[in-house]
């Protein structure tokens, strides 16, 4: 059995090491996200999937049976789901570090920055929620009058994963982080500057 205290201690150790990538890997795995999806998100943000292997190894040492997607497991000491047990220290310890890292990231491509405008300036993205990719592509077309095919959308959403605006994507939906509001000021700076004009026939 795994204790919530053990997960908190792991997060504190990662914070002491400055290991944001490993902390995020453990957090996403215990959120019951499939390993390939976690790997894609980590590669987009850090250029490597090695932190996932290291986090999985650390979780196994704590007694977490890490299958392809972990089952609903409860902490021995608190009785809460392991995701809840790791989410609390992760959000507390690492949200400020994510904000700091985001401040160093450069502006994305024009397509990604226009999609970012839809998400954070127009407010389509909601913390902890998700969107179907097809719905976002439709919103993009409605605002810009431009089509966005599946490949272009995938590339743009990968860029937005690098900025934590999209936490992860399973190919059909994009998911937003719970801490999205904390990142909003910087994300708005990185978003495209869009002027919407409405013309009426007289």
N, C-alpha and C positions, 0 to 999 in steps of 0.2 A: 504493500500500500504506500502511496505517496502522500506526503504532507504538504499543505499549502505553505507552511513555513520553509520547507525545502525549496519550493519554487521561488519564493521571495528571496531566499538566500542566493539562489542561482542568478536571479535578476540583479541583485546587488553586486555579485561578483562580476557579472558582465559589465555593469555600469562602471565599476572600479577599473576594469580593463579598457573601457571605452569601446566595448564590443557590441555596437548597435546591431550589426548584421546578425550575429548569433542570437541576440535577444529577440530580434524580430522573427528569426527562423523558429525559435522555440514557441513564441507566442502564436504564430500562424499555424504551426503543427497542432498545437493543443486547441486551436479553433476548429479543428477537424477539416482542414483544407487539404486536398490531395497533394502529395509530394511534388508532382510535376508543376502544379500551379504555384506552390510556394517557391520552387526553384526558379520559375520564370520571373516572379516578382523580385526575388533576391538578385538574380542576374541583371535585371533592368536597373536596379538601384545601386548595386555594388560591383557589377562586372564579374561575379564569381558565385558558384553554388557551394563552395567549400564550407562556408559558415553553416549551411544546412546539415552537412554530415557531422560537423563538430557539435552542433546543438542536439542532434539526434543521439549522439554518443553520450552527451551529458544527461539527457533525459533518461536514457536506458540505465545509467549508473544510479539515478534516483529511484528507479523501479517502474518507470513508465513503459508499458509495453507498446512500442511504437509500430503499429501495423501500417499498411498503405495509407489509411486514414484512421487515426485513433478513435476508439469507441468512447462512449460517454463514461468517463471515470470520475469518481468522487475522491476528494481529499480526505485522508484519514482523520485529520485533526479538526476540520471545520465542516465536513460533509458537503461542501459545495463542489460544483463541477470544476475540473482542473482548468478549464479555460477561464472561468471566473477568477480562480485562484492566481493565475498568472497575469491576467489582464490588469488587475489592480496595481501590482508593482510595476508592470511594464509601462502603463500609461503615466504613472507618477514619475518614474525614473527616466524614461526615455523620450517622452514628448518634448521636453526642453531640448534634448540633444537632436531630435529630428528637426525642430525649428532652426537650430543652429546650423545643421548640415544643409537644410533647404536654402538658407541665406547664401550659401556658397555656390548653388547650382545655377547654371546659365539658362537663358531663355530658350524654350524649345523651338522647334520648327514652326513655320507659319500655320500649318494645318493644326498641329497640336495646340498652339497658343490660341487659335480660334475655338477649338473644342474646349479648352480651359476657360475661355470667356463664357461659354454657355454654362459650364459647370459652376464656376465660382462667382462670376459677376451677375449673370442672369439667375443664379441660384438653383439650377437643376439638381446639383449634388446635395445630398443630405447625409450628415454624419451617420455612419453605421448602416446605411441603406445601399441599394444597388439599382442599376438600370439595365434593361435589355439593350444590347448593342444596337439592334435594329431601330429602337426608339430614339436613341441618341443620334444615329445617322439621319433619321427623319427630321429631328429638330435642327440638325446642322443644315440640311437642305432647305428647310423652311426659313431659317434666318439668313443664310448666305446665298441661296439660290444655286448652290453647287452640290453635285453628288459626291459622296464619300464611299468608295467601294470597300469591301471587307478588308482587303490587304492594307489600304491606306488607313482605315480605322484602327486596325491592329497595330500598325506602326505608331500612330498617334497615341493610342492608349498605353503602349509600352513606354513612350516618352513621358507620359503623365504618371506612370508608375515610378519612374526615376525621380519624380518630384513629390511623391507620396499623395498626389491629388487623387490618384486611383491606387487603392491599397493592393488589389490583385484583380485578375480577370480569368474566368474559366473559358473564355472564347465566345460565350453567349451573353454573359452579363459582365458589367464592371462594378466593382464594389468599392465603397468609399470608407476611409478610416473613421473611427469614432472620434479621433482628435482633429478632424478636418477644420473645424472652426478656428483652432489655434494657428493653423497654417494659412488661413484665408488672406491675411494682409499681404504676405509675400507672394502667394499664388496670384492675387489680383495684379501685383506688379508685373508678373511674368505673362499674364494673359494678354491677348491681342487687344488693341484699342479699337473698338468698333463703334462706328456712328450709324445709328439706324434712322433712316429718313422715311417718313410716311408722306406719300403724295396723294392728294385727292383730286379727282376729276370734277371740275366746276361746270 
